[in-house]
Amino acid sequence: MKGCRFLSILLILWLSTPAIYAQDTTIDGVLAKLQRYADDRPQEKVYLHLDKPYYTVGDDIWFKGYVTIGAYNYLSGLSKILYVDLIDPEDEIVQSIRLPLIAGVTMGDFQLADSLREGNYRIRAYTNWMRNFDNDIFYDRVLPIGNARTDDVITHSSFSYENSPIHTVNTEITFTDLRGGPLADMAVNYQVVMEGRNIGRGREKTDESGRIAFDFVNKQPFNLKTGKMELSLLAPGKPTINKTIPLKTTSNTNSIQFFPESGHLVAGNLTKVAFKALAPEGTGIAAKGYLEDQHGNQIADFESTYAGMGNFSFIPQAGSSYLAKVTYADGSQADTKLPEVMTSGYALAVNNELDKQLFVQAFASDSLVDGQEVTLVLQRNGTVFYASKGKQSKKELVFSIPRDPIPAGVVQLTLFASDMRPLAERTIFNFNEKSGLPLTVTTDQETYRPKQRVSVKIAAGMEADTNRIATLSAAVIDVTKVPVDSGLRETNIYASLLLSSDIKGYIETPAYYFEDTDISRRRQLDNVMLTQGWSRINWRDLLAGRTPAITYQPEQDLRISGVVTKRDRKTPVPNATVTILSTGDVTAIVDTVSDTEGRFNFDRLLFYDDTKFVVQARDERGRKNVEVVLDDAPKQQVTRNRDAPDATVNVNQSISTYLKNTQQQFEELEKYGLKEKTILLEEVKVTEAATKDKIRHSSNLNGAGNADQVITAEELSMGCATLAMCLQGRLVGVLFRNGVPYSTRSFNQPMQIVLDGMFMEADALSMINPFDVETIEVLRGVGNTAIYGSRGGGGVLIITTKRGDSGGYDRELYTPGIVTHSPQGYYEVREFYVPDYSKPADSLAGMKDLRTTIHWAPNIVTNQDGAASFEFYTAETPGTYRIVVEGLDVDGRLGRAVYYIKVK
C-alpha cells in the first residue's frame, strides 16, 4: 500500500510528554478536552488471579488482586480499597469482603460454606471509583461451584425444542450418584421459572435408569428468554436435595448479524463486513453462505472461522439491497438482510496485520470530496496516541500510523470533519510485544516423588531492561484431580486487562486470542473488534463540554462520617463533640468536633469486619439532645450477568472428577479433626405461654406469640455487639450468611425482618442493638408465614423492642446522641497452609495428603535482576502439576507463564 502526502503533520502523544502539532484551534480544543477527560477520569481495572478454575462447597477460594490504571496498565495508586463479592446463581451476594490495596495489589480468600448449593456463581471485583463508569469494566467472572458435601447427585440434562408462535421444550434429566449409579424410584418436584415468572411445574418419579422426562411451554418467547429449572429431589430416608438448572433458551433458532466496518455500507467503497452467528444459548455457531443482490446475483461467499465470527468484502452499489443466504453448522438455514446502502458518506478501512505500522484508509463519496480537511485521532479512553490532518482531495486518503508507541489493547480510531464532527469510527486491538513481560519458570527437576520438595525459580524481564521488579502470584494445582478444560472458559491476565474490561458485552473464550498471536488469531480477534467494538466516549457530549458527574470518590482509607443535628434531624449542630468507641478486641476511643455544617469525619481508621462502633455526640454545651446521622453510601447492586452464556448447565457433572477427589480429601481431614460439617438443628416448635406476656406489643400478624420459636430479652443479655451475632446458633432451622438470616426451608431467599411493624432490609440485624430488643418471633412454617404473602416466602423474624412498661427497660439505652454502627471493615486474610515434610513426623503423620491446590503463593516480588523463587512439597498421590505464574512489573507490562512437572 502506497503512502500519501499529508498537508498536516503526524501527532504522537505520550502520557509523559507534551503534544507537538501544528497550531489549530479546533483540534487544539478537542485534544485538550480529551486530555482533561483522561486526567479527570482515569480508568481503573481489576484482575483476580484465582488458584483454580472451579470449586466445591467446603472449599477455599484463594486469589490475588491487581488494580491497574490508565492506558499503560500501571499499578494504581488512586484507590486504596478493593471490594470482592461472591454472587450466587440467584444474583444475591453470598459473601462480600473489603481489602486494603497496597500499591495496587492485594490478596484475599473466600471460605465456601457447606450450606451453599451447586451452581454457577460469580466473583466480582471493583473499586469505589470504578462505580462511576459502566459496570462492564468490573472484573466479573462465572465460577462453577459443585457440591458433594450435602448433595452427591449428578444431573445429566438435555433439551429439545419445538418452535411455533409458542415454544415447547422437551426435557430429559437423568440422576446418578458420584460413581455413576442410577437413582431409581426417586420423586422429583420441578418448577420452571423464566424471567421471574413461573411457567410450569409438576412431579415425576425416576425410572430404573434414574431418568425423568417432561415438557413445558413458553407462551411469551419474546419476553421470557432465559430462566431456570428448580428441582426438589425426594429420596426415601434421605434429606430433600434442591437443585437449580439454568435455562439459557427455549428456542432452537440460530441468529446472525452483519457489521460493516466503521458502521455503514457506503456505495462505491470496498467494504469489509464482519458477521457473528449465535446459537440460541448465546454462544457462537459455525456458519457459511453467500451474499446476493436483489436480482439474485451471487456477490460474495463467507464462512466463519471461530466462535461463529468471520468477515468478507464487497463493493455495495447505490440503489441495491443485499440478502445473506446462511447455512448453520446444525444444518438449519436462514435469509438475513444486510443494512441499507448509504449513497453518500464516510468510511474507514484498517490494515492491522503489519508488525510496524497500521494503515488506515479514509473513504469519502464523490459528492463529499471537495478538498476539505479531515482529522484522524487514535485514542484509548481519552489518552491520545496519534492525530493527523489531511485534505480529502480524492475519494481515498491513507494514514500510516507507527505501532510502536501504542500500548497493547483496545484502541479507537475516529475520523473527524474540519469542525470536529465525528464522521466514522473503528475499534482495533493493538498487539505490542513491548507491553508484555517475559516470564520464565524453571524447577530443579522435571519429575518428583510424593512428598518431595520442589524449588521453583522465576525470571522476569530481559537483561536489557532497566528495571525488572515485578509483583507476581503463583498457583500450583494437580490437573489429574483438577482437570483444566477449555470448555470451562478459564481466563488470564491478558484477556482480562487488555480485552474483556474494554469491550462491552459477552466475549466467548477471551483467553483463546492470547494463546497464540499468529496472523490467524489476530484476524479472529479483529472480528471481535468489528462485531463488538464500543467507544466509551460520547463525542457529542464531550465536545459540548458535558461529561457525566463523578458520584463515587476514590477511597484512601476506612472512615466514619456523618452530621450532628438537632432532634428534628434537619438543623445542623456546629462545634459538637463527637466520640467513637470501638468494641473490637482492642478498645479504642477517638473524638473530633463537627464543623459549621454539623459534619464530622473520622478517617485513617483501621478495623476488621467484626468491629462495632458506638458513636456519641454532645453539643457545644455538652447537652445530649442531638441526633447523629451517619453517612451510608449505597451498596453496589448486582447487575444481570453479562457472561450468562458461560454458565454450566450440569455443574456437578462437569467437575465430577474434582468432586470425587475433594470428597476423599475432606473425609481425610474430618478423620483427623481438621474439618467439620455444618450441623443443622432439628426444627422445634416453641409454645411457652409465659412468653406471651412479654410480647404484648408484638406486630405479629398471626397474633403475639404465634410463632415457631420465641427468643426473649433474657436470652440476649450476653453482651453481643449486634443482634446478628447474638442470634448465631440460637435460632432453630436458621443459618446466617454475612449477617443475613436464611431459613433452611428456603436457602435462596433471606428472611423478612419486621421491626416494630416496619419491614426492614435483610441485613438490618447488624444495625439493631440487642439491648433494645424485648422479643424475637421466628416464623418458618407455612401456617405462620402465609399471612405475609410473597414477603414471607423465606420466613419472617418479628422483632419487638422494649417499651417503658417492660421490666428490662433502661433509660440510658435510649439516651439521645448515641448510635451504634457496624461498617464493613477489612477482611482478615487467612494464610494458605503449606506442609513441611522436612520436619519430624507429628500426630498427623498418618493422614493422607490429598491436596488439589498444591501451593498458593500470592506475594512474589522479583528483585532488581528479575529473579524470585518459592518452594513447596508435592502431595501423596502421583499426578501432573500445573504451575501458573501471573503478574506485572512497575512499567505495567503484563506477564503469564505456565509450567508442568510430574509426580510419580
Secondary structure by P-SEA (a helix, b strand, c coil): cbbbbbcbbbbbbcccccccccccaaaaaaaaaaaaaaaabbbbbbbbbcccccccccbbbbbbbbbbbcccccccccccbbbbbbbcccccccbbbbbbbcccccccbbbbcccccccbbbbbbbccccccccccccbbbbbbbbbcccccbbbbbbbbbbbccbbbbbbbbbbbccccccccbbbbbbbbbccccccccbbbbbcccccccccccccccccccbbbbbbbbbcccccbbbbbbbbcccccccbbbbbccccccccccbbbbbbbbbccccbbbbbccccccccccccbbbbbccccccbbbbbbbccbbbbbbcccccccccccccccccccccccccccccccbbbbbbbbccccccbbbbbbbbbccccccbbbbbbccccbbbbbbbcccccccbbbbbbbcccccccbbbbbbbbbcccbbbbbbbcccccccccbbbbbbbbccccccccccccbbbbbbcccccccccccccccccccccccccccccccccccccccccaaaaaaaaaaaaabbbbccaaaaaaacbbbbbccccccccbbbbbbbcccccccccbbbbbbbbcccbbbbbbbbbccccccccccccccccbbbbbbbbcccccccbbbbbbbccccccccccccccccccccccaaaaaaaaaaaaaaaaaaccccccccccbbbbbccccccccccccccccccccccccccccccccccccccccccccccccccccbbbbcccccccbbbbccccccccccccccccccccbbbbbcccccccccccccccbbbbbbbbcccccccccccccccbbbbbccccccccccbbbbcccccccccccccccccccccccccccccccccbbbbbcccbbbbbbbbbbcccccccbbbbbbbbcc
